[in-house]
Every structure is written in C-alpha cells, then in structure tokens.
C-alpha cells in the first residue's frame, strides 16, 4: 500500500487534481468575465454525469494499477508527455475562448445573435474548432499523465466521438449564419479534431 503514497503517485495525482480544478474554474471565470454572471450557469463548469463517471473510472484504474502494477506508473517520460499535453490543450482551449470572446459559448447557438461573429484570426486561423481540439488534447493528456492505458484509449475514443457528432451539427448552423464566408473558411482551415472534416 506504500505505492499509493510514493513520490510518483503523489506527483501524478496532485498534477491531475490541479489540472481538473484549473480547467473547470478558469472555464467558469472566463465565461463570467465574457458573458456576465447573470448569463452564466453552473453548466459553464462543464461537469456532467458522464464526465464524473469517466473521472471516477480513471481514478479507479489509477489506484488498481498502482497496487497491481506499480512499475507501470514509473515511466516518467510518459507522464511528462501527458503533462505537456495537458498544458498545450489547456492553452489552446483558453486561447480559443479569449479570441472568440462573446462568440464562444458552451452551448451551440441555433439562432444568430448580433454579437455572434465569424472568428478567423488568432488560433482560429489555424484550427476551426480550437476549443474542441484543445479539450481533446487536454483530456487524453490527463490519462497519459497518469499512465492509465485503458482510460487513455477510452477518453480518446469517447471525446473524439462526441466532437465528431457535435462539429457537423454546429457547422450546419454556422453555414446558416455566415454562408459562403464560412464555406470558404472550412475549405482553408482544418477542424482541429483528427479525421473530422
């Protein structure tokens, strides 16, 4: 049981807890700062039942792994690669939110609002959906950081599937709002989520 309190376990778990707290609190604070407190709900924390279940399963895998195969958690270069992915994913997502400003929302807009503009500069110059690609990198990075092979694959598949369904739905409305301008944008700039056009 001493493996649970080893230096590696304490480092990995503290990095994971910090990554989760920072991600959700900064997401909420940015939403309040951009949209105003009266326009933001707790949904801006982006915590759902499925998300909580996924996190519980990843911690379960971590603790089972540390007891049954403690050596698996000692690949520091794997863990540090995951940490780098967490930082990059977080940075890309927050750049997306700040760059888009009021045009960035957590819920897909199905009606065009006056302040809703097509953002094609900053990080959006390189990726159409940097918020999604940032979250995908962040989520998979958290599991690589914990050296959780099953959750790494699980998170990658589930998050990718979510965005593979969400992007076409969202882009249907963006084409309605911005017409030919958006069509030209999609022809020039990749979605930022692998295998999603």
JOJOBEL-V856730 format. One record per helix or strand. SS is the DSSP state (A for helix, B for strand). FROM is the first residue (numbers start at 1). LEN is the number of residues. If there is no record, write none. Layout:
BEGIN
SS,FROM,LEN
SS,FROM,LEN
END
This chain:
BEGIN
A,2,4
A,7,29
A,37,3
A,42,4
A,49,20
A,70,5
A,76,28
A,122,4
A,130,16
A,149,40
END
